[in-house]
Amino acid sequence: MPDVAQLFLDKSRHLLLAEYRPVLRQCLDHLDDADIWWRPNDSTNSIGNLILHLTGSLKQWIIGGVAGRQIERDRQREFAERGPISRDDLWAGLEATLREVDEVLGGLNAASLVSRRQVLSYDVTVLEAIYHVVDHFGHHAGQIITLTKLRTAKELGIWSQRTIAVSR
């Protein structure tokens, strides 16, 4: 019988680091700093806003919520920011946060997945917190891909370079 908890943790780490992370990097590689802060209209977030938001959300839910570490987050600023935070600085912040998230996830086990945490106003299991983060990250990664295509009018070739592993 496979260790379902370990499979869940391994897949979550894989999605965040080996699937979504390189896609975001490829998108950023197609853009300059001005492109990252471009928005098609006032009701749409820029890629810069989305990167700040993903970084803040990872900190809130995994580093703060799951690991219980002290974090600072200004969610309002994530969406209000208009730049000019550079592409490199945005990426460095996300990368550092993803490394810390991976360390937290790597230290979990089956018992920790069913333990409860208070994240914002939500009372959730650690498993639910991780599931929320992975889903949320994938959602915004899709938005970043779309905004990159709108800004560059290019086929990015993102998925043609990947083999998606399917567990059986």
C-alpha positions in Angstrom: 0.0 0.0 0.0 1.6 3.3 -1.0 2.0 6.1 1.5 -0.8 8.4 0.4 0.4 11.2 2.6 3.9 11.1 1.1 2.5 10.9 -2.4 0.4 14.0 -1.7 3.3 15.9 -0.3 5.6 14.9 -3.1 3.1 15.8 -5.8 2.4 19.2 -4.1 6.1 20.0 -4.0 6.5 18.8 -7.6 3.7 21.0 -8.9 5.0 24.1 -7.1 8.7 23.7 -8.0 8.9 21.5 -11.1 5.8 22.5 -13.0 4.6 26.0 -12.0 7.9 27.6 -11.1 9.6 27.0 -14.5 6.5 28.2 -16.3 6.6 31.5 -14.5 10.3 31.8 -15.1 9.8 31.2 -18.8 7.1 33.9 -18.9 9.3 36.4 -17.1 12.1 35.6 -19.6 9.9 36.9 -22.4 9.2 40.2 -20.6 11.0 43.4 -19.6 10.3 45.3 -16.4 7.7 47.5 -18.2 5.8 44.5 -19.5 5.6 43.0 -16.0 3.7 46.0 -14.8 1.5 46.3 -17.9 -2.2 45.7 -17.4 -4.8 45.5 -20.2 -7.3 47.5 -18.1 -7.8 48.9 -14.6 -9.7 45.9 -13.4 -6.9 43.4 -14.3 -3.8 42.8 -12.2 -0.3 43.0 -13.8 2.1 40.1 -13.7 4.1 42.0 -11.1 1.0 42.2 -8.9 0.4 38.4 -9.3 4.0 37.5 -8.4 3.7 39.7 -5.3 0.4 38.1 -4.5 1.7 34.5 -5.0 4.7 35.3 -2.7 2.4 36.7 -0.1 0.0 33.9 -0.2 2.7 31.2 0.1 4.0 33.0 3.1 0.6 33.4 4.7 -0.6 29.9 4.2 2.5 27.7 4.4 5.3 29.6 6.2 3.0 31.3 8.6 -0.1 29.1 8.7 1.4 25.6 8.4 4.9 26.2 9.9 3.8 28.8 12.4 6.7 31.1 11.6 6.4 34.8 11.9 5.7 36.5 8.5 4.9 40.0 7.3 2.3 40.4 4.6 0.6 43.5 3.2 -2.0 41.9 0.9 -3.4 45.3 -0.1 0.0 46.4 -1.4 0.3 43.3 -3.5 -2.5 44.6 -5.7 -1.9 48.3 -5.3 1.7 48.2 -6.4 2.4 49.7 -9.8 6.1 49.2 -9.9 8.9 49.7 -10.7 10.0 46.6 -8.8 12.3 44.9 -11.2 11.7 41.4 -12.7 14.8 40.2 -11.0 13.7 41.4 -7.6 10.2 40.0 -8.0 11.7 36.6 -9.0 14.2 36.6 -6.1 11.4 37.1 -3.6 9.3 34.3 -5.1 12.3 32.0 -5.3 13.3 32.5 -1.7 9.7 31.9 -0.6 9.4 28.8 -2.7 12.6 27.4 -1.2 11.2 28.0 2.3 7.8 26.5 1.4 9.6 23.4 0.0 11.6 23.1 3.2 8.3 23.2 5.2 6.5 20.7 3.0 9.6 18.4 3.1 9.3 18.2 6.9 5.7 17.1 7.0 4.2 13.6 7.5 0.8 11.9 7.6 0.1 13.0 11.2 0.9 16.7 10.4 -1.4 16.7 7.4 -4.5 16.1 9.6 -3.5 18.6 12.2 -5.5 21.9 12.2 -4.3 25.4 11.7 -5.9 28.8 11.8 -5.0 30.7 8.6 -6.7 34.1 8.4 -10.3 33.3 9.4 -10.1 29.7 8.2 -9.8 26.7 10.4 -8.2 24.1 8.1 -6.2 21.0 8.2 -2.6 21.2 6.9 -3.7 19.1 3.9 -6.4 21.6 3.1 -3.9 24.5 3.4 -1.5 22.8 1.0 -4.3 21.9 -1.4 -5.5 25.5 -1.4 -2.0 26.9 -2.0 -1.3 24.5 -4.9 -4.6 25.2 -6.6 -4.3 29.0 -6.0 -0.7 29.0 -7.4 -1.9 27.1 -10.6 -4.8 29.5 -11.1 -2.5 32.6 -11.0 0.1 30.8 -13.1 -2.5 30.5 -15.8 -3.3 34.2 -15.6 0.4 35.0 -15.9 0.7 32.8 -19.0 -2.3 34.6 -20.5 -1.0 38.1 -19.7 2.4 37.1 -21.2 0.8 36.0 -24.4 -1.3 39.2 -24.6 1.8 41.3 -24.0 4.1 39.5 -26.4 1.7 38.0 -29.0 4.0 34.9 -29.0 3.4 31.2 -28.6 5.5 30.6 -25.5 6.2 26.9 -26.1 5.8 26.3 -22.4 4.1 22.9 -22.3 5.9 21.5 -25.4 9.1 21.4 -23.3 7.5 19.5 -20.4 6.5 16.0 -19.7 3.8 15.9 -17.1 4.2 12.9 -14.7 0.9 11.1 -13.9 0.9 8.9 -10.9 -0.8 5.6 -11.2 
